[in-house]
Amino acid sequence: MDIFDLMQDYGHEQVVFCHDEESGLKSIIAIHDTTLGPALGGTRMWPYRSAQEALIDVLRLSEGMTYKAAVAGLELGGGKSVIIGDPKTDKTEALLRAHGRFVDTLGGRYITAEDVGISVDDMEYVYQETRHVTGIRSSPRGSGDPSPVTAYGVYWGIKASCRQKLGSDDLSGVRIAVQGAGHVGYHLCEDLAAEGAVISITDIDQERVNRVVEEFGATPIAPDDIYDVDCEVFAPCALGAVINDQTLRRLRCRVVAGAANNQLAEDRHGDAVDARGILYAPDYVINAGGLISVYSEIVGYDAETAKEKARGIYETLLKVYRIAEDDAIPTYRAAERLARHRLRKARLQKAGAGQPEPVATPATT
Ligand code: NAD
């Protein structure tokens, strides 16, 4: 494995391998692209079986962050870091602080946040060593729980998807099956119920289901039955990889639009969902409210402004759908095209070389 070949393939600017003898830290920080701004992305802690596995994961995840920020119209680049180890047994204050010191050496080119295996409390230790962290409770600029903003963005994303697929964005009477009644799922149901949507809800935590049933008049569904619900919109708000070979043939919805990350088990499922005539709202486009909320910390927005910005996901998704139609490609590919277009435009502007060719439709420029 040649690391420079990999960096070239993924398009990375910088990859930093970090080692601290005393704490046992082994981590990798990947800065994918800083064309639009500093590279932002969480720190993940995971028991990777090899450094190679960790490297591929951090390259893939940081590239995804570049596209997510670009499509959301934020002045942010894409980055990510991974700590190799089991978060249940290997996580210590010394290890987190050592990672924080490495983040600090990058002088703000990389900004971190919590991710899988790392909690908000863990980030407080990182914050002891570097200011280049978001989502910190003790920070005066801390933006708090991003879930309501994420949910609000998903709500507007569902409206845009219904306009595209059903011809109207009025959700009253529209049947929506929500998978996951956690932080985002609960707030999403609140927004959907306020507009008169007919909600089906599932979760493996019965108490969370009960709350949504009682407060928003939703119909409870057993976790494995959610894929069979006859509805207009399936909104995955729990797990990744829910669009896969098994679930695809069961889906009875016209739209898949929800908050969960990495909904497509593989890219080919994005082609398959499209072939079935189901409109898929690319996950990183519709769930960008969380990133918008974190970004608000950097630029100093208040919560209301962050929500207003998340509402823009409506227009962004319509752009994605227009590109998909005009270029006859699945929506997940159209989202990549939109992201790459913004990056290309910014690079050309930096180089003083004018504008790139518009993507497919004037509405995308
Ligand atoms: P959460 O942990 O609060 O909620 C997830 C819920 O899913 C939990 O209630 C859990 O019990 C339930 N669940 C787990 N397995 C399930 C199953 N098999 N069937 C049904 N329910 C199941 O998480 P969250 O913050 O609400 O995030 C939900 C999803 O959205 C995640 O994929 C997350 O990565 C993504 N996301 C969240 C944010 C945010 O701001 N919180 C931002 C972007 C993306």
Residues whose N, C-alpha, C, O or C-beta is under 5 A from the ligand:
A	BS01	NAD	P146 S147 T150 Q179 G180 A181 G182 H183 V184 G185 T202 D203 I204 D205 R208 P223 C237 A238 L239 A259 A260 N261 N287 G290
